[in-house]
Amino acid sequence: MGFVLGLVLAAPIGLFVAAPWALTHKNASELERSYGAAMIGLAARFQAPQRLPDAGPDAEERGRQAYSASCALCHGNDGRGKGVFGQTTFPPATDLLSPQTRGRSDAELFWIVNNGLGFTAMPGYAGQLRDADIAAVVSYVRSLQHAGR
């Protein structure tokens, strides 16, 4: 009986207090950030392709063009996540030069760009870009990381 009474009392608190707070807060706690990063890594690691498609000889230039057209608005021209829209989303756009992003494999980055990330503003580009172009974007992101040391 006590358990049922506890559920009856907890339901309105969860519905009218916790749920709205969870949907409107704009600052992720360290726990939320860590959990999100771990789940992204887990999904990307298990679902990423074994090998990336060949991006071709002009990969960095095609990657730069695709990045400028599709990614820079959120991640910024320099990849630091400070693009026009990147700071207005929740969670904010990823800093592509961060140690965490540098630590992801090319296949993981390919999977993220290809599929997007649920519950974030990161869309999947499988419908807009060919696999070779997504591989070129990954190559360009690596060049940004190298330049931004």
MODELLER restraints for C-alpha pairs under 7 A, 6 or more apart:
rsr = mdl.restraints
at = mdl.atoms
rsr.add(forms.Gaussian(group=physical.xy_distance, feature=features.Distance(at['CA:26:A'], at['CA:90:A']), mean=6.32, stdev=0.5))
rsr.add(forms.Gaussian(group=physical.xy_distance, feature=features.Distance(at['CA:44:A'], at['CA:108:A']), mean=4.95, stdev=0.5))
rsr.add(forms.Gaussian(group=physical.xy_distance, feature=features.Distance(at['CA:44:A'], at['CA:111:A']), mean=6.00, stdev=0.5))
rsr.add(forms.Gaussian(group=physical.xy_distance, feature=features.Distance(at['CA:44:A'], at['CA:112:A']), mean=6.74, stdev=0.5))
rsr.add(forms.Gaussian(group=physical.xy_distance, feature=features.Distance(at['CA:45:A'], at['CA:108:A']), mean=5.96, stdev=0.5))
rsr.add(forms.Gaussian(group=physical.xy_distance, feature=features.Distance(at['CA:48:A'], at['CA:107:A']), mean=5.43, stdev=0.5))
rsr.add(forms.Gaussian(group=physical.xy_distance, feature=features.Distance(at['CA:48:A'], at['CA:108:A']), mean=5.50, stdev=0.5))
rsr.add(forms.Gaussian(group=physical.xy_distance, feature=features.Distance(at['CA:48:A'], at['CA:111:A']), mean=5.20, stdev=0.5))
rsr.add(forms.Gaussian(group=physical.xy_distance, feature=features.Distance(at['CA:49:A'], at['CA:107:A']), mean=5.99, stdev=0.5))
rsr.add(forms.Gaussian(group=physical.xy_distance, feature=features.Distance(at['CA:51:A'], at['CA:107:A']), mean=6.82, stdev=0.5))
rsr.add(forms.Gaussian(group=physical.xy_distance, feature=features.Distance(at['CA:52:A'], at['CA:107:A']), mean=6.17, stdev=0.5))
rsr.add(forms.Gaussian(group=physical.xy_distance, feature=features.Distance(at['CA:52:A'], at['CA:135:A']), mean=6.48, stdev=0.5))
rsr.add(forms.Gaussian(group=physical.xy_distance, feature=features.Distance(at['CA:53:A'], at['CA:131:A']), mean=6.31, stdev=0.5))
rsr.add(forms.Gaussian(group=physical.xy_distance, feature=features.Distance(at['CA:53:A'], at['CA:132:A']), mean=5.56, stdev=0.5))
rsr.add(forms.Gaussian(group=physical.xy_distance, feature=features.Distance(at['CA:53:A'], at['CA:135:A']), mean=6.42, stdev=0.5))
rsr.add(forms.Gaussian(group=physical.xy_distance, feature=features.Distance(at['CA:54:A'], at['CA:132:A']), mean=5.94, stdev=0.5))
rsr.add(forms.Gaussian(group=physical.xy_distance, feature=features.Distance(at['CA:55:A'], at['CA:132:A']), mean=4.50, stdev=0.5))
rsr.add(forms.Gaussian(group=physical.xy_distance, feature=features.Distance(at['CA:55:A'], at['CA:133:A']), mean=6.40, stdev=0.5))
rsr.add(forms.Gaussian(group=physical.xy_distance, feature=features.Distance(at['CA:55:A'], at['CA:135:A']), mean=5.44, stdev=0.5))
rsr.add(forms.Gaussian(group=physical.xy_distance, feature=features.Distance(at['CA:55:A'], at['CA:136:A']), mean=5.24, stdev=0.5))
rsr.add(forms.Gaussian(group=physical.xy_distance, feature=features.Distance(at['CA:59:A'], at['CA:136:A']), mean=4.68, stdev=0.5))
rsr.add(forms.Gaussian(group=physical.xy_distance, feature=features.Distance(at['CA:59:A'], at['CA:139:A']), mean=6.92, stdev=0.5))
rsr.add(forms.Gaussian(group=physical.xy_distance, feature=features.Distance(at['CA:60:A'], at['CA:136:A']), mean=5.95, stdev=0.5))
rsr.add(forms.Gaussian(group=physical.xy_distance, feature=features.Distance(at['CA:60:A'], at['CA:139:A']), mean=6.05, stdev=0.5))
rsr.add(forms.Gaussian(group=physical.xy_distance, feature=features.Distance(at['CA:60:A'], at['CA:140:A']), mean=5.17, stdev=0.5))
rsr.add(forms.Gaussian(group=physical.xy_distance, feature=features.Distance(at['CA:62:A'], at['CA:133:A']), mean=6.84, stdev=0.5))
rsr.add(forms.Gaussian(group=physical.xy_distance, feature=features.Distance(at['CA:62:A'], at['CA:136:A']), mean=6.24, stdev=0.5))
rsr.add(forms.Gaussian(group=physical.xy_distance, feature=features.Distance(at['CA:63:A'], at['CA:133:A']), mean=6.46, stdev=0.5))
rsr.add(forms.Gaussian(group=physical.xy_distance, feature=features.Distance(at['CA:63:A'], at['CA:136:A']), mean=4.29, stdev=0.5))
rsr.add(forms.Gaussian(group=physical.xy_distance, feature=features.Distance(at['CA:63:A'], at['CA:137:A']), mean=4.00, stdev=0.5))
rsr.add(forms.Gaussian(group=physical.xy_distance, feature=features.Distance(at['CA:63:A'], at['CA:139:A']), mean=6.71, stdev=0.5))
rsr.add(forms.Gaussian(group=physical.xy_distance, feature=features.Distance(at['CA:63:A'], at['CA:140:A']), mean=5.16, stdev=0.5))
rsr.add(forms.Gaussian(group=physical.xy_distance, feature=features.Distance(at['CA:64:A'], at['CA:137:A']), mean=6.73, stdev=0.5))
rsr.add(forms.Gaussian(group=physical.xy_distance, feature=features.Distance(at['CA:64:A'], at['CA:140:A']), mean=5.81, stdev=0.5))
rsr.add(forms.Gaussian(group=physical.xy_distance, feature=features.Distance(at['CA:66:A'], at['CA:137:A']), mean=6.55, stdev=0.5))
rsr.add(forms.Gaussian(group=physical.xy_distance, feature=features.Distance(at['CA:67:A'], at['CA:137:A']), mean=6.04, stdev=0.5))
rsr.add(forms.Gaussian(group=physical.xy_distance, feature=features.Distance(at['CA:68:A'], at['CA:77:A']), mean=6.92, stdev=0.5))
rsr.add(forms.Gaussian(group=physical.xy_distance, feature=features.Distance(at['CA:72:A'], at['CA:83:A']), mean=6.12, stdev=0.5))
rsr.add(forms.Gaussian(group=physical.xy_distance, feature=features.Distance(at['CA:73:A'], at['CA:83:A']), mean=4.89, stdev=0.5))
rsr.add(forms.Gaussian(group=physical.xy_distance, feature=features.Distance(at['CA:73:A'], at['CA:84:A']), mean=5.43, stdev=0.5))
rsr.add(forms.Gaussian(group=physical.xy_distance, feature=features.Distance(at['CA:73:A'], at['CA:85:A']), mean=5.84, stdev=0.5))
rsr.add(forms.Gaussian(group=physical.xy_distance, feature=features.Distance(at['CA:73:A'], at['CA:86:A']), mean=6.86, stdev=0.5))
rsr.add(forms.Gaussian(group=physical.xy_distance, feature=features.Distance(at['CA:74:A'], at['CA:81:A']), mean=6.22, stdev=0.5))
rsr.add(forms.Gaussian(group=physical.xy_distance, feature=features.Distance(at['CA:74:A'], at['CA:82:A']), mean=6.69, stdev=0.5))
rsr.add(forms.Gaussian(group=physical.xy_distance, feature=features.Distance(at['CA:74:A'], at['CA:83:A']), mean=4.31, stdev=0.5))
rsr.add(forms.Gaussian(group=physical.xy_distance, feature=features.Distance(at['CA:74:A'], at['CA:84:A']), mean=5.98, stdev=0.5))
rsr.add(forms.Gaussian(group=physical.xy_distance, feature=features.Distance(at['CA:74:A'], at['CA:85:A']), mean=4.83, stdev=0.5))
rsr.add(forms.Gaussian(group=physical.xy_distance, feature=features.Distance(at['CA:74:A'], at['CA:86:A']), mean=3.76, stdev=0.5))
rsr.add(forms.Gaussian(group=physical.xy_distance, feature=features.Distance(at['CA:74:A'], at['CA:93:A']), mean=5.91, stdev=0.5))
rsr.add(forms.Gaussian(group=physical.xy_distance, feature=features.Distance(at['CA:75:A'], at['CA:81:A']), mean=3.79, stdev=0.5))
rsr.add(forms.Gaussian(group=physical.xy_distance, feature=features.Distance(at['CA:75:A'], at['CA:82:A']), mean=5.71, stdev=0.5))
rsr.add(forms.Gaussian(group=physical.xy_distance, feature=features.Distance(at['CA:75:A'], at['CA:83:A']), mean=4.96, stdev=0.5))
rsr.add(forms.Gaussian(group=physical.xy_distance, feature=features.Distance(at['CA:75:A'], at['CA:86:A']), mean=5.88, stdev=0.5))
rsr.add(forms.Gaussian(group=physical.xy_distance, feature=features.Distance(at['CA:75:A'], at['CA:93:A']), mean=5.82, stdev=0.5))
rsr.add(forms.Gaussian(group=physical.xy_distance, feature=features.Distance(at['CA:75:A'], at['CA:94:A']), mean=6.64, stdev=0.5))
rsr.add(forms.Gaussian(group=physical.xy_distance, feature=features.Distance(at['CA:75:A'], at['CA:95:A']), mean=6.76, stdev=0.5))
rsr.add(forms.Gaussian(group=physical.xy_distance, feature=features.Distance(at['CA:76:A'], at['CA:82:A']), mean=5.11, stdev=0.5))
rsr.add(forms.Gaussian(group=physical.xy_distance, feature=features.Distance(at['CA:76:A'], at['CA:83:A']), mean=3.75, stdev=0.5))
rsr.add(forms.Gaussian(group=physical.xy_distance, feature=features.Distance(at['CA:78:A'], at['CA:144:A']), mean=6.67, stdev=0.5))
rsr.add(forms.Gaussian(group=physical.xy_distance, feature=features.Distance(at['CA:79:A'], at['CA:95:A']), mean=6.13, stdev=0.5))
rsr.add(forms.Gaussian(group=physical.xy_distance, feature=features.Distance(at['CA:79:A'], at['CA:96:A']), mean=5.15, stdev=0.5))
rsr.add(forms.Gaussian(group=physical.xy_distance, feature=features.Distance(at['CA:79:A'], at['CA:97:A']), mean=6.34, stdev=0.5))
rsr.add(forms.Gaussian(group=physical.xy_distance, feature=features.Distance(at['CA:79:A'], at['CA:144:A']), mean=6.76, stdev=0.5))
rsr.add(forms.Gaussian(group=physical.xy_distance, feature=features.Distance(at['CA:80:A'], at['CA:95:A']), mean=4.26, stdev=0.5))
rsr.add(forms.Gaussian(group=physical.xy_distance, feature=features.Distance(at['CA:80:A'], at['CA:96:A']), mean=5.69, stdev=0.5))
rsr.add(forms.Gaussian(group=physical.xy_distance, feature=features.Distance(at['CA:80:A'], at['CA:97:A']), mean=5.95, stdev=0.5))
rsr.add(forms.Gaussian(group=physical.xy_distance, feature=features.Distance(at['CA:81:A'], at['CA:93:A']), mean=4.98, stdev=0.5))
rsr.add(forms.Gaussian(group=physical.xy_distance, feature=features.Distance(at['CA:81:A'], at['CA:94:A']), mean=5.18, stdev=0.5))
rsr.add(forms.Gaussian(group=physical.xy_distance, feature=features.Distance(at['CA:81:A'], at['CA:95:A']), mean=4.36, stdev=0.5))
rsr.add(forms.Gaussian(group=physical.xy_distance, feature=features.Distance(at['CA:81:A'], at['CA:96:A']), mean=6.77, stdev=0.5))
rsr.add(forms.Gaussian(group=physical.xy_distance, feature=features.Distance(at['CA:86:A'], at['CA:92:A']), mean=5.50, stdev=0.5))
rsr.add(forms.Gaussian(group=physical.xy_distance, feature=features.Distance(at['CA:86:A'], at['CA:93:A']), mean=4.54, stdev=0.5))
rsr.add(forms.Gaussian(group=physical.xy_distance, feature=features.Distance(at['CA:87:A'], at['CA:93:A']), mean=6.41, stdev=0.5))
rsr.add(forms.Gaussian(group=physical.xy_distance, feature=features.Distance(at['CA:89:A'], at['CA:121:A']), mean=6.55, stdev=0.5))
rsr.add(forms.Gaussian(group=physical.xy_distance, feature=features.Distance(at['CA:90:A'], at['CA:120:A']), mean=6.61, stdev=0.5))
rsr.add(forms.Gaussian(group=physical.xy_distance, feature=features.Distance(at['CA:91:A'], at['CA:120:A']), mean=6.22, stdev=0.5))
rsr.add(forms.Gaussian(group=physical.xy_distance, feature=features.Distance(at['CA:97:A'], at['CA:145:A']), mean=5.12, stdev=0.5))
rsr.add(forms.Gaussian(group=physical.xy_distance, feature=features.Distance(at['CA:97:A'], at['CA:148:A']), mean=6.87, stdev=0.5))
rsr.add(forms.Gaussian(group=physical.xy_distance, feature=features.Distance(at['CA:106:A'], at['CA:138:A']), mean=6.53, stdev=0.5))
rsr.add(forms.Gaussian(group=physical.xy_distance, feature=features.Distance(at['CA:109:A'], at['CA:138:A']), mean=6.48, stdev=0.5))
rsr.add(forms.Gaussian(group=physical.xy_distance, feature=features.Distance(at['CA:110:A'], at['CA:134:A']), mean=6.39, stdev=0.5))
rsr.add(forms.Gaussian(group=physical.xy_distance, feature=features.Distance(at['CA:110:A'], at['CA:135:A']), mean=6.23, stdev=0.5))
rsr.add(forms.Gaussian(group=physical.xy_distance, feature=features.Distance(at['CA:110:A'], at['CA:138:A']), mean=6.33, stdev=0.5))
rsr.add(forms.Gaussian(group=physical.xy_distance, feature=features.Distance(at['CA:113:A'], at['CA:124:A']), mean=5.65, stdev=0.5))
rsr.add(forms.Gaussian(group=physical.xy_distance, feature=features.Distance(at['CA:113:A'], at['CA:125:A']), mean=6.04, stdev=0.5))
rsr.add(forms.Gaussian(group=physical.xy_distance, feature=features.Distance(at['CA:113:A'], at['CA:134:A']), mean=6.86, stdev=0.5))
rsr.add(forms.Gaussian(group=physical.xy_distance, feature=features.Distance(at['CA:114:A'], at['CA:124:A']), mean=4.95, stdev=0.5))
rsr.add(forms.Gaussian(group=physical.xy_distance, feature=features.Distance(at['CA:114:A'], at['CA:125:A']), mean=4.96, stdev=0.5))
rsr.add(forms.Gaussian(group=physical.xy_distance, feature=features.Distance(at['CA:114:A'], at['CA:126:A']), mean=4.80, stdev=0.5))
rsr.add(forms.Gaussian(group=physical.xy_distance, feature=features.Distance(at['CA:114:A'], at['CA:134:A']), mean=6.85, stdev=0.5))
rsr.add(forms.Gaussian(group=physical.xy_distance, feature=features.Distance(at['CA:115:A'], at['CA:124:A']), mean=4.07, stdev=0.5))
rsr.add(forms.Gaussian(group=physical.xy_distance, feature=features.Distance(at['CA:115:A'], at['CA:125:A']), mean=6.56, stdev=0.5))
rsr.add(forms.Gaussian(group=physical.xy_distance, feature=features.Distance(at['CA:115:A'], at['CA:126:A']), mean=6.50, stdev=0.5))
rsr.add(forms.Gaussian(group=physical.xy_distance, feature=features.Distance(at['CA:116:A'], at['CA:122:A']), mean=5.19, stdev=0.5))
rsr.add(forms.Gaussian(group=physical.xy_distance, feature=features.Distance(at['CA:116:A'], at['CA:123:A']), mean=4.36, stdev=0.5))
rsr.add(forms.Gaussian(group=physical.xy_distance, feature=features.Distance(at['CA:116:A'], at['CA:124:A']), mean=3.67, stdev=0.5))
rsr.add(forms.Gaussian(group=physical.xy_distance, feature=features.Distance(at['CA:117:A'], at['CA:123:A']), mean=6.49, stdev=0.5))
